[in-house]
């Protein structure tokens, strides 16, 4: 299987981690959009968005669709609960991560790393706004869902956790962290999951991608 997409993309994290957790052999083709795109990726992702996969002759784009496909084709271990209410709740957290949490966190990595790659000046005000205004209500909500808990749904590691933790990897990679006093439960939850083998591997891939991006940026300046 081929997973298309720069591992530094928060939306690539989700299938990247799921592939590792399910021990599915895959190759990561690090499409970046700003630096590297190929025809095979464009065939898999007509909208030119990452991630995408190629599994034999089958091609698919969109992180949620990819994860659902992986779960159906490779059901063990399972990441989508069997109970109807737990299943719905896990999907809700997945969507929350992909929309609300992404919107809150995206300016941090974008301004620190991507803006210079696109020839734009880093907007420090945008980073401060994200950290001080956009993130707090989201972090407060998640913290309230994690009191004395390491998992969001049914005390088990599900797509909900994969989705939420994935969104925080880039924040960690560029040197920002949550206030442990303000959000103790969310902070402990993230530190717990950052120790998983799959997330550690994803973190290393993010760091390599970040180093590459910094070299490209330096060469352009």
Buried (B, 14 or more C-beta within 10 A) or exposed (E): BBBBBBBBBBBBBBBBBBBBBBEBEBEBBBBBBEEEBEEBBBEBBEEEBBBBBBBEEEBBBBBBBBBBBBBEEBEEEBBBBEEEEBBEBBBEBBBBBBEBBBEBBBBBBBBBBBBBBEEEEBEEEBBEEBBEEBBBEBBEBBBEBBEEEBBBBBEBBBBBBBBBBBBBBBBBBBEBEBEEEEBBBBBBBBEBBBEBEBBEBBBEBBBEBBEBBEEBBEEEE
